[in-house]
Amino acid sequence: RRACEPVAAHALFATDLEGARAQLAETREARALLEVSAPPFGGMPDVEGALLRAERGGDLGAGELLDLASVATTVDATQHYLARNAAVAPRLAARGGMFARHAEFAALVSATLDSEGQVRDTASPVLAEARAESRRANAELQRRMDAALRDPAIAPHLSDSFVTVRNDRFVLP
């Protein structure tokens, strides 16, 4: 089954009396649910394009992964909401139970990417060590630049007493 296909075919309009009654019963359940508590779903990003590309073996960007994780979290929260309220809405709870769960995927994305789509240091021990080394090297470079600003042999030749960055390089004016 394709990733973006609906779980079960559900016509917008019933074609027979029994189908119409079933849809009306679901509508009554939905109204009753709204009186019990607010549902957890709100706006969800459109992830159809990302799902189609992933299905064809394409790569997804960080933003797309975050959107997919958001949808997975919302679906999971909706399933829990419907299950908790199965006494009020048994048909909708059964329908919600048909969706696949992807909480593990959402947790993995959350553990790997921050809300801005940047890879977290905690994503891998090698990455954490590389970033720590980069921070140490940057701090050492900054220390050396500050020392150069105070060096009596260099300071008289500088037009300013601060360090700037141009084209990703530290510059002593």
C-alpha positions as MATLAB code, in Angstrom:
seq = 'RRACEPVAAHALFATDLEGARAQLAETREARALLEVSAPPFGGMPDVEGALLRAERGGDLGAGELLDLASVATTVDATQHYLARNAAVAPRLAARGGMFARHAEFAALVSATLDSEGQVRDTASPVLAEARAESRRANAELQRRMDAALRDPAIAPHLSDSFVTVRNDRFVLP';
ca = [
       0.000    0.000    0.000;
       1.304    3.473   -0.832;
       2.253    5.627    2.140;
      -0.219    8.405    1.375;
      -3.252    6.261    0.551;
      -6.146    6.541    2.964;
      -6.398    3.721    5.482;
      -9.871    2.787    4.319;
     -11.901    4.096    1.446;
     -14.558    6.401    2.858;
     -16.871    8.109    0.420;
     -17.752   11.705    1.122;
     -21.424   10.917    0.605;
     -23.153    7.654    1.371;
     -24.704    5.840   -1.564;
     -27.366    4.036    0.445;
     -29.572    4.587    3.486;
     -27.473    2.397    5.787;
     -24.292    4.274    4.820;
     -25.993    7.621    5.407;
     -27.141    6.485    8.853;
     -23.609    5.324    9.702;
     -22.151    8.684    8.665;
     -24.792   10.529   10.698;
     -23.933    8.359   13.702;
     -20.252    9.322   13.308;
     -21.259   12.980   13.091;
     -23.283   12.649   16.310;
     -20.274   11.027   17.977;
     -18.011   13.839   16.815;
     -20.390   16.448   18.235;
     -20.598   14.523   21.525;
     -16.792   14.375   21.675;
     -16.566   18.141   21.306;
     -18.786   18.506   24.367;
     -16.550   16.180   26.408;
     -13.156   17.719   25.591;
     -11.219   19.479   22.883;
      -9.553   17.201   20.331;
      -5.743   17.319   20.099;
      -5.607   18.000   16.388;
      -5.160   21.355   14.784;
      -3.395   22.418   11.640;
      -1.140   19.799   10.156;
       1.426   20.341    7.428;
       0.840   18.843    3.991;
       3.297   15.953    3.792;
       1.984   14.186    0.693;
       4.879   15.358   -1.498;
       7.455   14.260    1.074;
       5.799   10.849    1.411;
       5.735   10.346   -2.352;
       9.407   11.331   -2.676;
      10.406    9.033    0.203;
       8.410    6.208   -1.344;
      10.434    6.635   -4.557;
      13.667    6.498   -2.544;
      14.245   10.260   -2.520;
      15.908   12.171    0.289;
      13.945   14.358    2.671;
      15.165   17.577    4.188;
      15.147   18.371    7.886;
      12.010   20.495    7.558;
      10.158   17.667    5.840;
      11.224   15.204    8.529;
      10.012   17.612   11.207;
       6.672   17.957    9.383;
       6.320   14.160    9.146;
       7.128   13.814   12.841;
       4.521   16.470   13.643;
       1.882   14.585   11.671;
       2.871   11.294   13.321;
       2.606   12.899   16.767;
      -0.781   14.405   15.953;
      -2.111   11.097   14.613;
      -0.873    9.323   17.739;
      -2.449   11.960   20.016;
      -5.712   11.692   18.073;
      -5.705    7.901   18.429;
      -5.188    8.237   22.183;
      -7.928   10.866   22.388;
     -10.392    8.659   20.514;
      -9.434    5.578   22.542;
      -9.910    7.486   25.835;
     -13.336    8.579   24.645;
     -14.429    5.268   23.102;
     -17.498    5.176   25.350;
     -18.723    8.431   23.805;
     -17.576    7.702   20.246;
     -17.065    3.973   19.599;
     -17.263    4.269   15.792;
     -14.685    7.051   15.674;
     -12.445    5.187   18.154;
     -12.555    2.135   15.874;
     -11.755    4.310   12.851;
      -8.847    5.938   14.726;
      -7.477    2.530   15.662;
      -7.022    1.686   11.980;
      -4.178    4.178   11.520;
      -0.613    2.943   11.844;
       1.382    4.239   14.784;
       4.615    6.093   14.184;
       5.507    7.400   17.642;
       8.940    5.758   17.409;
       9.671    7.657   14.178;
       8.548   10.957   15.759;
      10.746   10.312   18.809;
      13.757    9.526   16.599;
      13.304   12.729   14.589;
      12.896   14.736   17.798;
      16.034   13.188   19.277;
      18.003   13.935   16.101;
      16.755   17.371   14.984;
      15.941   20.486   16.973;
      12.908   22.655   16.165;
      14.978   24.660   13.664;
      15.971   21.532   11.746;
      19.551   21.515   13.015;
      21.127   18.177   13.902;
      21.475   17.886   17.682;
      24.881   17.199   19.251;
      23.270   14.200   20.907;
      22.438   12.636   17.520;
      25.712   10.699   17.610;
      28.746   10.469   19.898;
      31.084   11.185   16.964;
      29.169   14.352   16.068;
      29.117   15.484   19.707;
      32.893   15.044   19.958;
      33.514   16.809   16.611;
      31.400   19.776   17.650;
      33.072   19.925   21.069;
      36.483   19.926   19.346;
      35.291   22.674   16.994;
      34.147   24.781   19.976;
      37.520   24.223   21.687;
      39.408   25.234   18.533;
      37.212   28.301   18.098;
      37.787   29.329   21.734;
      41.567   28.870   21.293;
      41.519   30.962   18.112;
      39.541   33.683   19.877;
      42.060   33.619   22.762;
      44.939   34.020   20.320;
      43.225   36.878   18.479;
      42.597   38.677   21.783;
      46.251   38.160   22.718;
      47.315   39.652   19.358;
      45.161   42.720   20.039;
      47.073   43.274   23.311;
      50.520   42.407   21.906;
      52.701   45.557   22.078;
      54.399   44.613   18.796;
      51.066   44.326   16.918;
      48.669   46.759   18.644;
      50.200   49.991   17.237;
      49.640   48.725   13.685;
      45.904   48.066   14.169;
      43.232   50.640   13.372;
      40.786   49.181   15.932;
      41.021   47.131   19.086;
      38.528   44.430   18.184;
      38.335   41.384   15.955;
      35.912   41.190   13.010;
      34.867   38.279   10.835;
      34.921   38.575    7.040;
      34.242   35.673    4.687;
      34.322   33.302    7.674;
      37.794   34.498    8.669;
      38.899   36.450   11.717;
      40.397   39.821   10.790;
      42.429   42.289   12.847;
      41.643   45.758   11.408;
];
